[in-house]
Amino acid sequence: SAPSSTTPAAPAAADAEKEAPLKTKPVDGVKPPKANIHSNAKLLMLRRFSQDKRMQQLPMLKEIVKQFISMELIAWPEFSSQYAGLQGLAVMRQKPERWAQLKRRVTEHNVRVICTYYSRITLTRLAQLVHMSPSDAEDFLCEMISDQLVFARINRPEGIVDFTKPRQVSQQLNHWNEGVGKVLSLFGATCHLITKEQMVHRARKEEVKSKA
């Protein structure tokens, strides 16, 4: 006989509701925050992914992951020509916008690397490093700032991008404490050198008197 369809029992349904994740309704006019793709957890996941033995069977993918976990800039013109074959994959043909999304991830990686090595940079130089026009680079950086992917302040009149984060009160006090400690250390070393020179000068003076 054909199996009859049965409805799930009430306790099982209740357990399923408990295990299901909570869903929140979007608020009108409020843009939900995007997940930071460069968080420490996701970078750690990429590193573990690159060490997977099965990655040996996908050398192209392994090389791409290696570039994303490195702290080096990825030149999009060379990257796009080297991995142009990705556009022929089924997942890329199904959604052609994924190639543009890959380009965006490369640019986000480059901005993250620039934030690491630069505290201040001109907008023109930033545009050169990410292979964009200055206006497009500024718009892209503003999007990353609004999405809380990076911290930066743009001085448009001077064309300067500042990646320096403001210090907390405790951090500022510690910074001042370190500065005072360095000054006292230099002061102590200077006093020691002065005392040493005075002793040498006194010894030479007494030596001259004894010979006279």
C-alpha positions as CSV (number, residue, x, y, z in Angstrom):
1,S,0.0,0.0,0.0
2,A,1.1,3.6,-0.7
3,P,2.5,5.4,2.4
4,S,0.1,7.8,3.8
5,S,1.2,11.4,4.6
6,T,1.1,12.3,8.2
7,T,1.3,15.7,9.9
8,P,4.2,16.2,12.4
9,A,3.4,15.8,16.1
10,A,2.9,18.9,18.2
11,P,6.0,18.4,20.4
12,A,8.2,18.0,17.3
13,A,6.9,21.2,15.8
14,A,7.5,23.0,19.1
15,D,11.1,21.7,19.2
16,A,11.6,22.9,15.6
17,E,10.3,26.4,16.6
18,K,12.8,26.5,19.5
19,E,15.7,25.5,17.3
20,A,14.8,27.9,14.5
21,P,16.7,31.2,14.5
22,L,14.9,34.3,15.4
23,K,13.9,36.5,12.5
24,T,13.6,40.2,12.8
25,K,11.5,42.4,10.5
26,P,13.3,45.1,8.7
27,V,12.5,48.7,9.8
28,D,11.3,51.0,7.0
29,G,13.9,53.5,6.1
30,V,16.7,51.8,8.1
31,K,19.5,50.0,6.2
32,P,20.6,46.8,7.9
33,P,24.4,46.7,8.7
34,K,26.5,44.5,6.4
35,A,28.7,41.8,7.8
36,N,32.3,42.8,7.9
37,I,33.9,40.4,5.4
38,H,37.4,41.3,6.8
39,S,36.6,40.4,10.4
40,N,39.2,38.3,12.2
41,A,36.8,35.3,12.2
42,K,36.4,35.2,8.5
43,L,40.1,35.8,7.9
44,L,40.8,32.8,10.1
45,M,38.2,30.8,8.2
46,L,40.0,31.7,4.9
47,R,43.3,30.6,6.4
48,R,41.8,27.2,7.4
49,F,40.2,26.9,4.1
50,S,43.5,27.4,2.3
51,Q,45.1,24.7,4.4
52,D,42.4,22.1,3.5
53,K,44.0,19.2,1.6
54,R,41.2,19.2,-0.9
55,M,42.4,22.6,-2.1
56,Q,45.2,20.8,-3.8
57,Q,42.7,19.7,-6.4
58,L,41.7,23.3,-7.1
59,P,45.0,25.2,-7.6
60,M,43.4,28.3,-9.1
61,L,41.0,28.7,-6.2
62,K,43.9,28.0,-3.7
63,E,45.9,30.8,-5.3
64,I,43.0,33.2,-5.1
65,V,42.4,32.5,-1.4
66,K,46.1,32.9,-0.8
67,Q,46.0,36.4,-2.3
68,F,43.0,37.4,-0.2
69,I,44.6,36.3,3.1
70,S,47.9,38.1,2.3
71,M,48.6,41.7,3.3
72,E,49.6,42.6,-0.3
73,L,47.7,44.6,-2.8
74,I,45.9,42.8,-5.6
75,A,46.2,44.5,-9.0
76,W,42.8,44.1,-10.6
77,P,44.0,44.4,-14.2
78,E,46.4,41.5,-13.8
79,F,44.1,39.6,-11.6
80,S,41.2,39.8,-14.0
81,S,43.3,38.7,-17.0
82,Q,45.0,35.9,-15.0
83,Y,41.7,34.5,-13.8
84,A,39.5,35.4,-16.8
85,G,38.6,31.7,-17.0
86,L,36.4,32.1,-13.9
87,Q,33.8,33.8,-16.1
88,G,33.2,30.6,-17.9
89,L,32.2,28.7,-14.8
90,A,28.5,27.7,-14.4
91,V,28.1,29.8,-11.2
92,M,29.4,32.8,-13.0
93,R,27.3,32.3,-16.1
94,Q,24.2,31.9,-14.0
95,K,24.8,35.3,-12.3
96,P,27.1,37.5,-14.3
97,E,27.0,40.1,-11.6
98,R,29.2,37.9,-9.5
99,W,32.2,39.0,-11.5
100,A,31.5,42.6,-10.5
101,Q,31.1,41.4,-6.9
102,L,34.5,39.7,-7.1
103,K,36.0,43.0,-8.3
104,R,34.4,44.8,-5.4
105,R,35.9,42.2,-2.9
106,V,39.4,42.8,-4.5
107,T,39.0,46.5,-4.0
108,E,37.8,46.1,-0.4
109,H,40.9,43.9,0.2
110,N,43.1,46.6,-1.2
111,V,41.6,49.3,0.9
112,R,42.1,47.1,4.0
113,V,45.7,46.6,3.1
114,I,46.2,50.4,2.6
115,C,44.6,51.1,6.0
116,T,47.2,48.8,7.5
117,Y,50.3,50.4,6.0
118,Y,49.1,54.1,5.8
119,S,47.9,56.4,8.4
120,R,47.3,59.2,5.9
121,I,47.3,59.1,2.1
122,T,46.2,61.4,-0.7
123,L,43.0,60.5,-2.5
124,T,44.8,60.6,-5.8
125,R,47.4,58.0,-4.6
126,L,44.6,55.9,-3.1
127,A,42.8,55.9,-6.4
128,Q,46.0,54.8,-8.2
129,L,46.5,51.9,-5.8
130,V,42.9,50.6,-6.2
131,H,42.8,51.2,-9.9
132,M,40.0,53.7,-9.9
133,S,39.4,57.3,-10.7
134,P,39.6,59.7,-7.7
135,S,35.8,60.3,-7.7
136,D,35.0,56.6,-7.9
137,A,37.6,55.8,-5.2
138,E,36.0,58.4,-2.9
139,D,32.5,57.1,-3.5
140,F,33.8,53.5,-2.8
141,L,35.5,54.5,0.3
142,C,32.5,56.4,1.6
143,E,30.4,53.2,1.1
144,M,32.9,51.2,3.1
145,I,32.9,53.8,5.8
146,S,29.1,53.8,6.0
147,D,29.1,50.0,6.0
148,Q,31.6,50.1,8.9
149,L,34.2,48.0,7.0
150,V,36.9,50.6,7.6
151,F,37.4,53.8,9.6
152,A,38.5,56.8,7.7
153,R,38.0,60.5,7.5
154,I,38.2,62.3,4.2
155,N,39.4,65.9,3.9
156,R,38.0,66.9,0.6
157,P,39.5,70.4,0.3
158,E,43.0,69.0,0.8
159,G,42.3,65.6,-0.8
160,I,43.7,63.7,2.2
161,V,42.3,60.4,3.6
162,D,43.1,59.9,7.3
163,F,42.8,56.3,8.6
164,T,43.9,57.2,12.2
165,K,41.3,56.1,14.7
166,P,40.6,58.5,17.6
167,R,42.1,57.3,20.9
168,Q,39.9,56.4,23.9
169,V,40.5,58.3,27.1
170,S,42.4,55.4,28.7
171,Q,44.5,55.0,25.5
172,Q,45.3,58.7,25.5
173,L,46.4,58.6,29.1
174,N,48.6,55.6,28.5
175,H,50.1,57.4,25.5
176,W,50.9,60.4,27.7
177,N,52.3,58.2,30.4
178,E,54.6,56.5,27.9
179,G,55.7,59.9,26.7
180,V,56.5,61.1,30.2
181,G,58.4,57.9,31.0
182,K,60.5,58.4,27.9
183,V,61.3,62.0,28.8
184,L,62.3,60.9,32.4
185,S,64.5,58.2,30.9
186,L,66.3,60.6,28.6
187,F,66.6,63.1,31.5
188,G,68.3,60.4,33.7
189,A,70.6,59.4,30.9
190,T,71.6,63.1,30.2
191,C,72.3,63.6,33.9
192,H,74.5,60.5,34.0
193,L,76.5,61.8,31.0
194,I,76.9,65.2,32.5
195,T,78.2,63.7,35.8
196,K,80.6,61.5,33.9
197,E,82.0,64.5,31.9
198,Q,82.4,66.4,35.1
199,M,84.4,63.6,36.8
200,V,86.6,63.2,33.7
201,H,87.3,67.0,33.6
202,R,88.1,67.0,37.4
203,A,90.4,64.1,37.0
204,R,92.3,65.8,34.2
205,K,92.5,69.0,36.1
206,E,94.0,67.2,39.2
207,E,96.4,65.3,36.9
208,V,97.7,68.6,35.4
209,K,98.2,70.1,38.9
210,S,100.2,67.0,40.1
211,K,102.5,67.3,37.1
212,A,103.1,71.0,37.8
